[in-house]
Amino acid sequence: MSQRTLVLLKPDAVRRGLIGEIVGRIESKADWRITAMELRTLDRSTLEQHYAEHQGRPFYEPLVEFMASGPSVALVVEGERVIEGVRTLAGPTDPIQAAPGTIRGDYGTIVRENLIHASDSAESAEREMKIFFPGLV
């Protein structure tokens, strides 16, 4: 079943020059394609919408500050089982627990700055794409 998902390459991925490497891994999947992509520095209101479910948790403010610290790349990726697939490709949030061959396992260093965000469900993907690419939904 073809799906769409939101992927964010976080400021640490952009700062470290990993955009091409990560996008290349996504593009190498036979049935996946990037249908939207934009480099931008995310403002606080966008980040508050995106991370609304985490508001009030201890990591919320540092996360919003990190995400606003520099440019990110927002992408919409389409393809067979792309939601599950991109999350598997990204690896677990903790890069120490992420297997080699995953983005976080190969390039991650700390939990908060973990290179990539990928929607965790079809419902989240729909909500998140409306925030970052309202003209597509």
C-alpha positions in Angstrom: 0.0 0.0 0.0 1.5 3.3 -1.0 1.8 5.9 1.8 3.2 9.4 2.4 5.3 10.4 5.3 7.0 13.5 6.7 10.8 13.3 7.2 12.8 16.1 8.8 16.6 16.2 8.5 17.4 18.1 11.7 19.9 20.9 12.2 22.7 18.5 13.2 22.3 16.6 9.9 22.4 19.8 7.9 25.4 21.2 10.0 27.3 18.0 9.5 26.8 17.9 5.7 24.7 14.7 5.8 21.8 15.8 3.6 23.0 14.1 0.5 23.9 10.9 2.4 20.5 10.6 4.1 18.5 11.7 1.0 20.5 9.1 -1.0 19.5 6.3 1.4 15.8 7.3 1.0 16.1 7.6 -2.8 17.8 4.2 -3.1 14.7 2.4 -2.0 13.1 1.1 -5.2 9.5 2.1 -4.6 10.1 5.4 -2.7 10.2 8.9 -4.1 10.6 12.3 -2.7 7.6 14.5 -3.7 8.4 17.6 -1.7 11.6 19.0 -0.2 12.5 22.3 1.4 15.4 23.7 3.4 14.3 26.1 6.0 14.9 27.3 9.5 11.9 26.4 11.6 10.2 29.0 13.6 8.9 28.5 17.1 5.2 28.4 16.1 5.8 25.6 13.6 7.8 23.7 16.2 5.1 24.2 18.9 2.5 22.7 16.5 4.8 19.8 15.5 5.8 18.9 19.1 2.5 19.8 20.8 2.2 16.3 22.3 5.5 16.8 24.2 4.7 20.2 25.7 5.3 20.3 29.4 7.9 17.4 29.3 11.4 18.2 30.5 12.9 17.7 27.1 10.4 20.0 25.3 12.2 23.4 25.6 15.7 22.0 24.8 14.2 20.2 21.8 12.5 23.3 20.4 15.7 25.3 20.9 17.7 22.7 19.1 15.3 22.4 16.2 15.3 26.2 15.8 19.1 26.4 16.0 19.7 26.2 12.3 18.2 25.0 9.0 16.4 21.7 8.6 15.3 19.9 5.5 11.6 18.9 5.4 10.6 16.2 2.9 7.5 14.3 1.9 8.4 10.7 0.9 5.9 8.4 -0.9 6.0 4.7 -1.4 5.2 1.2 -0.3 5.2 0.9 3.6 7.2 4.1 3.7 6.2 5.1 7.2 7.5 1.9 8.7 10.4 1.8 6.3 11.8 5.3 7.0 11.5 4.7 10.7 13.5 1.5 10.4 16.0 3.2 8.2 16.4 6.0 10.8 16.9 3.5 13.7 16.1 4.0 17.4 16.2 7.5 18.9 19.2 6.6 21.0 22.1 6.3 18.5 24.0 4.0 20.8 21.1 1.5 20.6 20.7 2.0 16.8 22.2 -0.8 14.6 24.9 -0.2 12.1 23.4 0.5 8.7 20.7 2.8 10.2 21.1 6.6 9.9 21.4 7.1 13.6 23.5 4.0 14.1 26.0 5.2 11.5 26.0 8.9 12.2 24.2 9.7 15.5 26.0 10.7 18.6 23.5 11.9 21.2 19.8 11.3 21.8 18.5 14.9 21.5 20.5 15.6 18.3 19.5 12.5 16.4 19.6 13.7 12.8 16.2 12.7 11.5 12.5 12.7 12.3 10.1 10.3 10.6 6.3 10.2 11.2 5.3 7.3 13.4 1.9 6.5 11.9 -0.4 7.4 9.1 -2.3 9.8 11.4 0.9 11.5 12.5 2.1 11.8 8.9 -1.1 13.5 7.8 -1.0 15.9 10.7 2.7 16.7 10.2 2.5 17.1 6.5 -0.3 19.7 7.0 2.1 21.7 9.2 5.1 21.6 6.9 3.5 21.3 3.5 -0.1 22.6 3.8 -0.5 22.9 0.0 0.1 19.2 -0.5 -2.6 17.7 1.7 
